Amino acid sequence: MQLTTNKIIKLAVISALAIPSSVLAGGITYKDGDKYLKVGGRIQLQYHQVKPDGGETTDDIFFRRLRPYIEGSTHKDWKAKIQWDMGKATKDNEIAIKDAYFQYKGMKNAKLTIGNANFPFSREFLTSSKYQQLVERTFVGDHNYGTPDRNVGVHFTGNTESKKVTWGASGTIASIDPDAKKLDFDTPVNTNDDFNDGFMIGGRVDFHPFGKLKFSQGDFSKKTKATIGLAAYNWSNDGDNNTYTPGATSKADIDAVTGLEISGAFRAAGFSVDAQYNSFDADTVETGFNGGLYKNGSTTLTNTAIEGGYMIKDTIELVAGYQTQDADGYVTSWDRTSVGANWFIQKHDIKVQLTYRMGENLNGVENNDEDEVFLQTQFVF
C-alpha cells in the first residue's frame, strides 16, 4: 500500500503546483465552471500522559491525525471525496481510509452519498475532530463504545426548507472488532481478519428551533442556537466471519446490536453546552459468554456525557466535561471528569488544546483509577 500512498500524495502535490496561483482561494486549487479540484487536510500532534493510581506514569507523543483529502467534480451536481489518515498507520495498514465516496447534490434540500461516509448516529461523533472542545471525544462519540464509525453503503441526508429540521438515513455494511471490553465499530474498508461483518440500517432527526446548529462545539457566533436530536440503528451479524470459539474470555463474536441516541446542544453569548445519552443492547454469538461488558451473552451498555465551555474574546476557551458508562458486566460505572482550555490562534484552523481527564473505575472495575493529560496542536488547511 506504500506505492498507493505515494501516488496519491504526488497527485495532490502536482495538481496544486500545476494551477496558477490566481485561482487558489479557500482551499480550492482548481475551478473551471462546474469542474473543480480541492486539496486540504489536518495535522494534529498530540502529547498524552497516563498516570494510573499506584502505577507507573507513561507518556507518548505522536500524530493523532495526519489526514489529507482530495475533493472534486467533473460534472454538475456531483462530487467525490477521498480522505485518508496516516496518523493511524498500524502493522500492515500504512494508511487508514476515512471518507471515500461520491455524492449527488441535484435534489432540493437533500443529498445522496454512496461509499464510505459517516453513519447518522451520535451528535458528538458527527462533530469533526477539528471542532471538538475536549482533545478526545467522550464515551458518547467514541466508536469503541457502540457508536458506528464511517461505513460503506448508501447515505441520504437533508433538511426542511427552513432548515429547522435536519435528517439522515443510511443502509450500510459495518464491521465490529470483537473485543469483550468494547463494542468497537469499524469500517469494512480497513478490515482485520477477525472482524464481524453485518448489515446496519439507521437514521436520525434533529430539530433546531432558532435555525440550524451545525455539528460543531464552542460558540464563536454569539448567537442563540439550540438543537435536540434522536437517532437509532440496528446491526446484525451476517454469519460469515465468526472466529471465536466457546471458552474465550477476552474476545467474543457479536450477533446483534441496537442503538438509541438522545442529544442536545445550546449556544449563547460565548457559552456552549452539549449533552448526549446513548443506550445499546448487544448480544454475543455464544449465548453464555461472560466477560468485559457481557453477562450471560448480552449487555445493555449506556453512555452519558455533558460538556461545555465559555469563549473569552474568541481566543481562549475554558472547557469542562463529565461522562459515565455502565454495562451489565460492570461491577460499577466507569466515570470521567475533564477540565481544560483551548487557545485559538486562527479559530479552529490553528489552535492548541489542553485537557486533564480524571478516570474512576476503568472498565467497570472498582478503584481502578487513572489520570490523563492531553496536549494537542492542530493545523487545518
ROZAMI-846155 format. One record per residue (C-alpha): residue in one letter; chain; x, y, z. Coordinates in steps of 0.1 Angstrom, whole numbers, plus 5000, padded with zeros to 4 digits. Example, Ala and Ser with C-alpha at 12.3 -4.5 7.8 and 13.67 -1.06 7.14 Angstrom:
2
+---------+--------+------+------+------+
! residuo ! cadena !    x !    y !    z !
+---------+--------+------+------+------+
!       A !      A ! 5123 ! 4955 ! 5078 !
!       S !      A ! 5137 ! 4989 ! 5071 !
+---------+--------+------+------+------+
This chain:
381
+---------+--------+------+------+------+
! residuo ! cadena !    x !    y !    z !
+---------+--------+------+------+------+
!       M !      A ! 5000 ! 5000 ! 5000 !
!       Q !      A ! 5030 ! 5023 ! 5003 !
!       L !      A ! 5031 ! 5027 ! 4965 !
!       T !      A ! 4994 ! 5037 ! 4965 !
!       T !      A ! 5000 ! 5063 ! 4993 !
!       N !      A ! 5029 ! 5079 ! 4974 !
!       K !      A ! 5009 ! 5081 ! 4942 !
!       I !      A ! 4980 ! 5098 ! 4960 !
!       I !      A ! 5003 ! 5123 ! 4977 !
!       K !      A ! 5022 ! 5131 ! 4945 !
!       L !      A ! 4990 ! 5136 ! 4925 !
!       A !      A ! 4977 ! 5161 ! 4951 !
!       V !      A ! 5010 ! 5180 ! 4952 !
!       I !      A ! 5015 ! 5180 ! 4914 !
!       S !      A ! 4978 ! 5191 ! 4909 !
!       A !      A ! 4983 ! 5220 ! 4933 !
!       L !      A ! 5016 ! 5232 ! 4918 !
!       A !      A ! 5003 ! 5230 ! 4883 !
!       I !      A ! 4975 ! 5255 ! 4889 !
!       P !      A ! 4981 ! 5293 ! 4886 !
!       S !      A ! 4982 ! 5310 ! 4920 !
!       S !      A ! 4954 ! 5333 ! 4908 !
!       V !      A ! 4928 ! 5306 ! 4912 !
!       L !      A ! 4939 ! 5295 ! 4947 !
!       A !      A ! 4913 ! 5305 ! 4972 !
!       G !      A ! 4897 ! 5289 ! 5003 !
!       G !      A ! 4914 ! 5256 ! 4997 !
!       I !      A ! 4901 ! 5253 ! 4961 !
!       T !      A ! 4931 ! 5246 ! 4939 !
!       Y !      A ! 4913 ! 5244 ! 4906 !
!       K !      A ! 4879 ! 5257 ! 4894 !
!       D !      A ! 4865 ! 5258 ! 4859 !
!       G !      A ! 4828 ! 5262 ! 4858 !
!       D !      A ! 4813 ! 5231 ! 4874 !
!       K !      A ! 4846 ! 5214 ! 4875 !
!       Y !      A ! 4869 ! 5218 ! 4905 !
!       L !      A ! 4897 ! 5202 ! 4925 !
!       K !      A ! 4903 ! 5209 ! 4961 !
!       V !      A ! 4930 ! 5196 ! 4984 !
!       G !      A ! 4934 ! 5201 ! 5021 !
!       G !      A ! 4938 ! 5183 ! 5054 !
!       R !      A ! 4946 ! 5185 ! 5091 !
!       I !      A ! 4976 ! 5178 ! 5113 !
!       Q !      A ! 4971 ! 5170 ! 5150 !
!       L !      A ! 5002 ! 5164 ! 5170 !
!       Q !      A ! 4994 ! 5151 ! 5205 !
!       Y !      A ! 5013 ! 5145 ! 5237 !
!       H !      A ! 4995 ! 5120 ! 5260 !
!       Q !      A ! 5005 ! 5112 ! 5296 !
!       V !      A ! 4988 ! 5084 ! 5316 !
!       K !      A ! 4992 ! 5081 ! 5354 !
!       P !      A ! 4974 ! 5050 ! 5368 !
!       D !      A ! 4966 ! 5052 ! 5405 !
!       G !      A ! 4995 ! 5035 ! 5422 !
!       G !      A ! 5012 ! 5026 ! 5389 !
!       E !      A ! 5040 ! 5039 ! 5367 !
!       T !      A ! 5034 ! 5071 ! 5347 !
!       T !      A ! 5038 ! 5066 ! 5309 !
!       D !      A ! 5037 ! 5092 ! 5281 !
!       D !      A ! 5039 ! 5094 ! 5243 !
!       I !      A ! 5040 ! 5119 ! 5215 !
!       F !      A ! 5025 ! 5111 ! 5181 !
!       F !      A ! 5004 ! 5123 ! 5152 !
!       R !      A ! 4969 ! 5117 ! 5164 !
!       R !      A ! 4957 ! 5126 ! 5129 !
!       L !      A ! 4977 ! 5132 ! 5098 !
!       R !      A ! 4948 ! 5134 ! 5074 !
!       P !      A ! 4949 ! 5148 ! 5038 !
!       Y !      A ! 4920 ! 5148 ! 5014 !
!       I !      A ! 4912 ! 5154 ! 4978 !
!       E !      A ! 4877 ! 5165 ! 4967 !
!       G !      A ! 4865 ! 5174 ! 4933 !
!       S !      A ! 4840 ! 5172 ! 4905 !
!       T !      A ! 4838 ! 5169 ! 4867 !
!       H !      A ! 4800 ! 5171 ! 4864 !
!       K !      A ! 4773 ! 5195 ! 4877 !
!       D !      A ! 4756 ! 5184 ! 4909 !
!       W !      A ! 4781 ! 5156 ! 4916 !
!       K !      A ! 4812 ! 5155 ! 4938 !
!       A !      A ! 4837 ! 5129 ! 4951 !
!       K !      A ! 4860 ! 5129 ! 4981 !
!       I !      A ! 4888 ! 5108 ! 4993 !
!       Q !      A ! 4903 ! 5113 ! 5028 !
!       W !      A ! 4929 ! 5091 ! 5044 !
!       D !      A ! 4948 ! 5090 ! 5077 !
!       M !      A ! 4985 ! 5083 ! 5081 !
!       G !      A ! 4984 ! 5090 ! 5118 !
!       K !      A ! 4966 ! 5057 ! 5124 !
!       A !      A ! 4991 ! 5036 ! 5104 !
!       T !      A ! 4993 ! 5002 ! 5121 !
!       K !      A ! 5010 ! 4969 ! 5112 !
!       D !      A ! 5005 ! 4963 ! 5075 !
!       N !      A ! 4980 ! 4991 ! 5071 !
!       E !      A ! 5002 ! 5021 ! 5062 !
!       I !      A ! 4971 ! 5043 ! 5057 !
!       A !      A ! 4936 ! 5042 ! 5071 !
!       I !      A ! 4908 ! 5051 ! 5046 !
!       K !      A ! 4883 ! 5076 ! 5060 !
!       D !      A ! 4860 ! 5094 ! 5036 !
!       A !      A ! 4857 ! 5076 ! 5002 !
!       Y !      A ! 4825 ! 5084 ! 4984 !
!       F !      A ! 4807 ! 5102 ! 4956 !
!       Q !      A ! 4777 ! 5123 ! 4961 !
!       Y !      A ! 4747 ! 5136 ! 4941 !
!       K !      A ! 4736 ! 5171 ! 4951 !
!       G !      A ! 4710 ! 5179 ! 4924 !
!       M !      A ! 4679 ! 5173 ! 4947 !
!       K !      A ! 4663 ! 5202 ! 4965 !
!       N !      A ! 4672 ! 5201 ! 5002 !
!       A !      A ! 4687 ! 5166 ! 5000 !
!       K !      A ! 4720 ! 5148 ! 4991 !
!       L !      A ! 4726 ! 5112 ! 4982 !
!       T !      A ! 4760 ! 5098 ! 4992 !
!       I !      A ! 4774 ! 5064 ! 4981 !
!       G !      A ! 4806 ! 5049 ! 4996 !
!       N !      A ! 4824 ! 5051 ! 5029 !
!       A !      A ! 4809 ! 5080 ! 5049 !
!       N !      A ! 4796 ! 5090 ! 5084 !
!       F !      A ! 4767 ! 5069 ! 5097 !
!       P !      A ! 4739 ! 5092 ! 5111 !
!       F !      A ! 4743 ! 5084 ! 5148 !
!       S !      A ! 4758 ! 5104 ! 5177 !
!       R !      A ! 4760 ! 5141 ! 5175 !
!       E !      A ! 4794 ! 5141 ! 5191 !
!       F !      A ! 4808 ! 5116 ! 5165 !
!       L !      A ! 4793 ! 5136 ! 5136 !
!       T !      A ! 4811 ! 5167 ! 5150 !
!       S !      A ! 4845 ! 5166 ! 5133 !
!       S !      A ! 4876 ! 5162 ! 5155 !
!       K !      A ! 4886 ! 5196 ! 5142 !
!       Y !      A ! 4857 ! 5212 ! 5162 !
!       Q !      A ! 4859 ! 5193 ! 5195 !
!       Q !      A ! 4862 ! 5211 ! 5228 !
!       L !      A ! 4880 ! 5183 ! 5246 !
!       V !      A ! 4910 ! 5168 ! 5230 !
!       E !      A ! 4894 ! 5133 ! 5228 !
!       R !      A ! 4857 ! 5125 ! 5223 !
!       T !      A ! 4837 ! 5112 ! 5253 !
!       F !      A ! 4821 ! 5078 ! 5255 !
!       V !      A ! 4790 ! 5090 ! 5236 !
!       G !      A ! 4811 ! 5098 ! 5204 !
!       D !      A ! 4836 ! 5070 ! 5207 !
!       H !      A ! 4833 ! 5042 ! 5181 !
!       N !      A ! 4849 ! 5019 ! 5207 !
!       Y !      A ! 4817 ! 5020 ! 5228 !
!       G !      A ! 4787 ! 5015 ! 5205 !
!       T !      A ! 4788 ! 5045 ! 5181 !
!       P !      A ! 4791 ! 5034 ! 5145 !
!       D !      A ! 4822 ! 5045 ! 5125 !
!       R !      A ! 4822 ! 5056 ! 5089 !
!       N !      A ! 4806 ! 5027 ! 5069 !
!       V !      A ! 4802 ! 5016 ! 5033 !
!       G !      A ! 4767 ! 5019 ! 5018 !
!       V !      A ! 4740 ! 5044 ! 5009 !
!       H !      A ! 4736 ! 5076 ! 5029 !
!       F !      A ! 4707 ! 5100 ! 5024 !
!       T !      A ! 4707 ! 5134 ! 5042 !
!       G !      A ! 4685 ! 5165 ! 5040 !
!       N !      A ! 4666 ! 5193 ! 5057 !
!       T !      A ! 4633 ! 5212 ! 5055 !
!       E !      A ! 4630 ! 5245 ! 5037 !
!       S !      A ! 4635 ! 5264 ! 5069 !
!       K !      A ! 4664 ! 5242 ! 5079 !
!       K !      A ! 4649 ! 5239 ! 5114 !
!       V !      A ! 4646 ! 5201 ! 5109 !
!       T !      A ! 4675 ! 5181 ! 5095 !
!       W !      A ! 4676 ! 5143 ! 5090 !
!       G !      A ! 4697 ! 5114 ! 5078 !
!       A !      A ! 4692 ! 5077 ! 5069 !
!       S !      A ! 4717 ! 5050 ! 5060 !
!       G !      A ! 4719 ! 5014 ! 5049 !
!       T !      A ! 4754 ! 5001 ! 5052 !
!       I !      A ! 4778 ! 4972 ! 5057 !
!       A !      A ! 4796 ! 4977 ! 5091 !
!       S !      A ! 4822 ! 4958 ! 5110 !
!       I !      A ! 4828 ! 4951 ! 5147 !
!       D !      A ! 4861 ! 4943 ! 5162 !
!       P !      A ! 4851 ! 4915 ! 5187 !
!       D !      A ! 4868 ! 4928 ! 5219 !
!       A !      A ! 4848 ! 4919 ! 5250 !
!       K !      A ! 4858 ! 4951 ! 5268 !
!       K !      A ! 4845 ! 4973 ! 5240 !
!       L !      A ! 4816 ! 4975 ! 5215 !
!       D !      A ! 4840 ! 4986 ! 5188 !
!       F !      A ! 4826 ! 4995 ! 5154 !
!       D !      A ! 4850 ! 4998 ! 5124 !
!       T !      A ! 4847 ! 5004 ! 5087 !
!       P !      A ! 4850 ! 4973 ! 5065 !
!       V !      A ! 4874 ! 4991 ! 5042 !
!       N !      A ! 4901 ! 4989 ! 5069 !
!       T !      A ! 4893 ! 4953 ! 5079 !
!       N !      A ! 4911 ! 4928 ! 5101 !
!       D !      A ! 4908 ! 4890 ! 5098 !
!       D !      A ! 4886 ! 4886 ! 5129 !
!       F !      A ! 4861 ! 4914 ! 5123 !
!       N !      A ! 4824 ! 4905 ! 5124 !
!       D !      A ! 4806 ! 4919 ! 5094 !
!       G !      A ! 4770 ! 4927 ! 5091 !
!       F !      A ! 4743 ! 4949 ! 5077 !
!       M !      A ! 4732 ! 4981 ! 5095 !
!       I !      A ! 4703 ! 5004 ! 5090 !
!       G !      A ! 4696 ! 5036 ! 5109 !
!       G !      A ! 4686 ! 5072 ! 5109 !
!       R !      A ! 4684 ! 5105 ! 5128 !
!       V !      A ! 4663 ! 5137 ! 5130 !
!       D !      A ! 4673 ! 5170 ! 5146 !
!       F !      A ! 4652 ! 5200 ! 5155 !
!       H !      A ! 4667 ! 5234 ! 5156 !
!       P !      A ! 4642 ! 5260 ! 5169 !
!       F !      A ! 4664 ! 5290 ! 5163 !
!       G !      A ! 4678 ! 5279 ! 5130 !
!       K !      A ! 4703 ! 5252 ! 5121 !
!       L !      A ! 4730 ! 5245 ! 5146 !
!       K !      A ! 4759 ! 5228 ! 5128 !
!       F !      A ! 4778 ! 5198 ! 5141 !
!       S !      A ! 4805 ! 5219 ! 5159 !
!       Q !      A ! 4813 ! 5227 ! 5195 !
!       G !      A ! 4821 ! 5261 ! 5211 !
!       D !      A ! 4804 ! 5294 ! 5203 !
!       F !      A ! 4822 ! 5319 ! 5181 !
!       S !      A ! 4790 ! 5334 ! 5166 !
!       K !      A ! 4775 ! 5345 ! 5200 !
!       K !      A ! 4740 ! 5339 ! 5185 !
!       T !      A ! 4714 ! 5319 ! 5204 !
!       K !      A ! 4712 ! 5284 ! 5189 !
!       A !      A ! 4697 ! 5251 ! 5202 !
!       T !      A ! 4691 ! 5216 ! 5189 !
!       I !      A ! 4677 ! 5183 ! 5201 !
!       G !      A ! 4683 ! 5151 ! 5182 !
!       L !      A ! 4670 ! 5115 ! 5181 !
!       A !      A ! 4688 ! 5086 ! 5164 !
!       A !      A ! 4686 ! 5048 ! 5163 !
!       Y !      A ! 4702 ! 5019 ! 5144 !
!       N !      A ! 4702 ! 4981 ! 5141 !
!       W !      A ! 4732 ! 4959 ! 5132 !
!       S !      A ! 4730 ! 4921 ! 5125 !
!       N !      A ! 4759 ! 4897 ! 5120 !
!       D !      A ! 4759 ! 4881 ! 5086 !
!       G !      A ! 4775 ! 4850 ! 5100 !
!       D !      A ! 4804 ! 4846 ! 5076 !
!       N !      A ! 4833 ! 4855 ! 5099 !
!       N !      A ! 4828 ! 4842 ! 5134 !
!       T !      A ! 4862 ! 4831 ! 5147 !
!       Y !      A ! 4860 ! 4829 ! 5185 !
!       T !      A ! 4850 ! 4795 ! 5199 !
!       P !      A ! 4833 ! 4788 ! 5233 !
!       G !      A ! 4856 ! 4793 ! 5262 !
!       A !      A ! 4871 ! 4826 ! 5250 !
!       T !      A ! 4872 ! 4854 ! 5276 !
!       S !      A ! 4888 ! 4885 ! 5260 !
!       K !      A ! 4871 ! 4881 ! 5226 !
!       A !      A ! 4835 ! 4874 ! 5217 !
!       D !      A ! 4818 ! 4874 ! 5183 !
!       I !      A ! 4788 ! 4898 ! 5183 !
!       D !      A ! 4755 ! 4887 ! 5170 !
!       A !      A ! 4733 ! 4918 ! 5170 !
!       V !      A ! 4733 ! 4954 ! 5183 !
!       T !      A ! 4706 ! 4980 ! 5186 !
!       G !      A ! 4714 ! 5016 ! 5195 !
!       L !      A ! 4695 ! 5047 ! 5206 !
!       E !      A ! 4706 ! 5083 ! 5210 !
!       I !      A ! 4691 ! 5114 ! 5226 !
!       S !      A ! 4712 ! 5145 ! 5223 !
!       G !      A ! 4710 ! 5183 ! 5226 !
!       A !      A ! 4731 ! 5214 ! 5224 !
!       F !      A ! 4728 ! 5251 ! 5233 !
!       R !      A ! 4748 ! 5282 ! 5223 !
!       A !      A ! 4745 ! 5318 ! 5235 !
!       A !      A ! 4768 ! 5347 ! 5243 !
!       G !      A ! 4800 ! 5327 ! 5242 !
!       F !      A ! 4786 ! 5298 ! 5263 !
!       S !      A ! 4781 ! 5263 ! 5249 !
!       V !      A ! 4767 ! 5231 ! 5263 !
!       D !      A ! 4764 ! 5197 ! 5246 !
!       A !      A ! 4747 ! 5167 ! 5263 !
!       Q !      A ! 4740 ! 5132 ! 5250 !
!       Y !      A ! 4727 ! 5098 ! 5262 !
!       N !      A ! 4733 ! 5066 ! 5243 !
!       S !      A ! 4719 ! 5031 ! 5250 !
!       F !      A ! 4730 ! 4999 ! 5232 !
!       D !      A ! 4716 ! 4964 ! 5235 !
!       A !      A ! 4742 ! 4938 ! 5223 !
!       D !      A ! 4742 ! 4900 ! 5222 !
!       T !      A ! 4771 ! 4877 ! 5216 !
!       V !      A ! 4770 ! 4847 ! 5193 !
!       E !      A ! 4779 ! 4824 ! 5223 !
!       T !      A ! 4748 ! 4827 ! 5244 !
!       G !      A ! 4765 ! 4821 ! 5277 !
!       F !      A ! 4795 ! 4844 ! 5273 !
!       N !      A ! 4808 ! 4862 ! 5304 !
!       G !      A ! 4835 ! 4888 ! 5303 !
!       G !      A ! 4841 ! 4925 ! 5298 !
!       L !      A ! 4808 ! 4943 ! 5290 !
!       Y !      A ! 4788 ! 4910 ! 5288 !
!       K !      A ! 4769 ! 4888 ! 5312 !
!       N !      A ! 4753 ! 4856 ! 5301 !
!       G !      A ! 4758 ! 4866 ! 5264 !
!       S !      A ! 4743 ! 4900 ! 5264 !
!       T !      A ! 4747 ! 4936 ! 5277 !
!       T !      A ! 4729 ! 4969 ! 5279 !
!       L !      A ! 4757 ! 4995 ! 5275 !
!       T !      A ! 4747 ! 5031 ! 5285 !
!       N !      A ! 4768 ! 5062 ! 5279 !
!       T !      A ! 4761 ! 5097 ! 5292 !
!       A !      A ! 4781 ! 5129 ! 5287 !
!       I !      A ! 4778 ! 5166 ! 5292 !
!       E !      A ! 4805 ! 5191 ! 5282 !
!       G !      A ! 4806 ! 5229 ! 5278 !
!       G !      A ! 4828 ! 5259 ! 5276 !
!       Y !      A ! 4830 ! 5297 ! 5277 !
!       M !      A ! 4847 ! 5317 ! 5250 !
!       I !      A ! 4869 ! 5347 ! 5260 !
!       K !      A ! 4873 ! 5371 ! 5231 !
!       D !      A ! 4874 ! 5343 ! 5206 !
!       T !      A ! 4909 ! 5335 ! 5217 !
!       I !      A ! 4907 ! 5314 ! 5249 !
!       E !      A ! 4880 ! 5289 ! 5258 !
!       L !      A ! 4877 ! 5273 ! 5292 !
!       V !      A ! 4861 ! 5238 ! 5290 !
!       A !      A ! 4849 ! 5211 ! 5313 !
!       G !      A ! 4830 ! 5178 ! 5309 !
!       Y !      A ! 4817 ! 5147 ! 5327 !
!       Q !      A ! 4810 ! 5113 ! 5312 !
!       T !      A ! 4799 ! 5080 ! 5326 !
!       Q !      A ! 4795 ! 5045 ! 5312 !
!       D !      A ! 4778 ! 5014 ! 5326 !
!       A !      A ! 4772 ! 4978 ! 5313 !
!       D !      A ! 4757 ! 4945 ! 5326 !
!       G !      A ! 4793 ! 4931 ! 5330 !
!       Y !      A ! 4805 ! 4961 ! 5351 !
!       V !      A ! 4807 ! 4960 ! 5389 !
!       T !      A ! 4803 ! 4998 ! 5390 !
!       S !      A ! 4801 ! 5026 ! 5365 !
!       W !      A ! 4832 ! 5040 ! 5347 !
!       D !      A ! 4833 ! 5078 ! 5352 !
!       R !      A ! 4855 ! 5105 ! 5337 !
!       T !      A ! 4858 ! 5142 ! 5347 !
!       S !      A ! 4876 ! 5166 ! 5324 !
!       V !      A ! 4888 ! 5202 ! 5326 !
!       G !      A ! 4909 ! 5221 ! 5301 !
!       A !      A ! 4915 ! 5252 ! 5279 !
!       N !      A ! 4918 ! 5259 ! 5242 !
!       W !      A ! 4939 ! 5286 ! 5227 !
!       F !      A ! 4926 ! 5297 ! 5193 !
!       I !      A ! 4954 ! 5313 ! 5172 !
!       Q !      A ! 4933 ! 5312 ! 5140 !
!       K !      A ! 4900 ! 5299 ! 5153 !
!       H !      A ! 4898 ! 5261 ! 5146 !
!       D !      A ! 4924 ! 5263 ! 5118 !
!       I !      A ! 4953 ! 5268 ! 5142 !
!       K !      A ! 4948 ! 5260 ! 5179 !
!       V !      A ! 4963 ! 5244 ! 5210 !
!       Q !      A ! 4942 ! 5223 ! 5233 !
!       L !      A ! 4949 ! 5211 ! 5268 !
!       T !      A ! 4927 ! 5186 ! 5286 !
!       Y !      A ! 4932 ! 5170 ! 5320 !
!       R !      A ! 4910 ! 5139 ! 5324 !
!       M !      A ! 4903 ! 5120 ! 5357 !
!       G !      A ! 4891 ! 5085 ! 5353 !
!       E !      A ! 4875 ! 5063 ! 5380 !
!       N !      A ! 4866 ! 5026 ! 5379 !
!       L !      A ! 4881 ! 5019 ! 5344 !
!       N !      A ! 4863 ! 4991 ! 5326 !
!       G !      A ! 4838 ! 4989 ! 5355 !
!       V !      A ! 4864 ! 4977 ! 5379 !
!       E !      A ! 4861 ! 4994 ! 5413 !
!       N !      A ! 4891 ! 5016 ! 5424 !
!       N !      A ! 4908 ! 5011 ! 5390 !
!       D !      A ! 4916 ! 5048 ! 5385 !
!       E !      A ! 4939 ! 5068 ! 5363 !
!       D !      A ! 4946 ! 5105 ! 5354 !
!       E !      A ! 4955 ! 5116 ! 5318 !
!       V !      A ! 4969 ! 5147 ! 5303 !
!       F !      A ! 4963 ! 5155 ! 5266 !
!       L !      A ! 4981 ! 5184 ! 5249 !
!       Q !      A ! 4974 ! 5188 ! 5212 !
!       T !      A ! 4983 ! 5213 ! 5185 !
!       Q !      A ! 4961 ! 5215 ! 5153 !
!       F !      A ! 4967 ! 5230 ! 5119 !
!       V !      A ! 4939 ! 5227 ! 5093 !
!       F !      A ! 4944 ! 5237 ! 5057 !
+---------+--------+------+------+------+
